[in-house]
Amino acid sequence: MKIIVVHLFLFVLLMSSCNSVNVFYDYDETIKYNHYYSFNFYPHNSTGLSHQDMDSIMDAVETKLDKKGLKSVENAKLSIDFFVNYYDEFTEELVEVLPNYKEKNQLTPIDYFIVLTIDIADAKTEELIWQGVAEKLISYALVLTEENREAIFQRLVKEILLNYPSEVDTT
């Protein structure tokens, strides 16, 4: 019985550690974020992401910021940019996972750190005022399906924007 409990404990510990997201922030403390009530995205021409992946990230960002009172408009107060990198778990070298690697036999069966960075800049001055970075260790098999990547991106966006200044005053 003790062996089963120990194995169960180790399994739960392993699963919870693999499921964690590390998030880092940097922001300008002098900015009055309540003056920023609208946003738009920078055009993305060569992110290396598929259109579906870019749409997943933009939809997740728009949903989270909308819940915080910001609106997506053409002539916005904020400009948002994002990018995704994948790093080998052991060498920490940048690896190209998507969009060129579509089949399992093209990938080495290792785990990757997926790193999503969201930059938020003043649209008028183009100065970076807030940045959030989230990293998560994922299995190489998870990046092979659009559904899995969408779920991963939604989780990373949620974690990043969790501490973005909320309750925007539009007056």
Steps between C-alpha positions, in 0.01 A plus 500: 500500500785739584655440158173595327468817708861597428456439127175696498666788687793505256263489203295795634819693577634437151173598332464819702857609430460436128180698501644815652549823311777741590404862440720808504397866474667828427312828491535873534385589851456867407229428243136563587352191341143619551554744210538206264158360416545377143744276317591360163759251378812574303486332157662156507676413180775258593446356846564143392158406639215364297204732440291281729758530781517879458120519504488284815738731682328818379155364596625406847660843552189678376276295731717565806541873435129538425426353843730766646303778328722563199353500150655399170473795257670625184664813650591364840696641792703178535681288242553134580765272361580138585738227401558135585827311536570135569812392689651157548451397863860389550716717275275809528568560131233655285331234289269535206192296574232668294378536233753286310486192722163340433569129544616312808796342325647845434522585869742375758300357791606756758315754703500866411459825685242707319548869572230755417588869529235772488619858452264790562607840372356849496358524146589867464860491624563130424678471835475165675307550823422143607637156419397156614685177430372152576688175463372147529666164455304295247533164335604505135183306414279783627616744235394274216127579512335839459259424786781434746689813395183708532444374856865568587486853357175576683656388829816704445304814407276456803800472732680795343205739505387395847705783652454757225356817656124458515193717547562754227336841551383628161412851621 
